[in-house]
Amino acid sequence: MTVFVCGQEIEDIWCGIYDAWMSGLGHKNVRLEPEGRDRELFCEYCEVVTESWKAEKVIESIRGKLSEEIYEVVYRAALSEDCDRADKIYRFLIYAFALGTGVMDQLQIPAIYEIFRMNRYLSREYTHIIEFARFSEMEEGVLLGRIRPNNDIVSLVAVHFADRLSGENWILYDCGRKKAAVHQANQGWMIVYADSLEWQERLNKKTDEENYESLWKTFHAAIAIVPRTNLKCQQNMLPLRFRPYMTEFSTFNCHSIETER
């Protein structure tokens, strides 16, 4: 068995798929694994070199020989939290190129169902994030939002808010991965890695969050019907993991949460 070791970013995954596919060793004789995993005996390991032309070749093949819809499916799967997503996407593409554009109708095949499952979970979390994300205003007038999704969906969420808040300067920060979508008013947005000391100082500047937090809690207390309180129902509708990043629920900022964990 030959194991191709690649990174977890999307371009790394495409390059890993390219190397495994073009190796000519046979699909049953190759496997993709993320970096940092313990190595097995009797396996040959190959480090994948990330190069943009490899990623472009894979993308062109999926879009040209299959469809834009299939590419969207595998792109979203590449954003999943699943550590084995690279190999699962590879197995899915084997069937996709064999079965054609109707591949997603064959959910009885485990390799196809896995991609469907990953997409379904990511879509549910995306819906939660765009509903629960909160922005507060920084001193210089820039809006700052903090999220911590399980899946790497900050780029997908940025597309949503680029449309909804097109006239605002805003930063949407993924606290877990320490990267952010930065949007300039009436222009575009880009993803930046915000793990430097300068970025952390900027993100921890005072905002108007405390004032709105007080207003939200006063509002909740005023409309609450105590005899009808149903904590289990509340947690089903608004899972606890989203609440530390919502203005109306917590006084902690992103830095303090990361420190506690």
Disulfide bonds with the S-S distance in Angstrom:
Cys175-Cys254 2.00
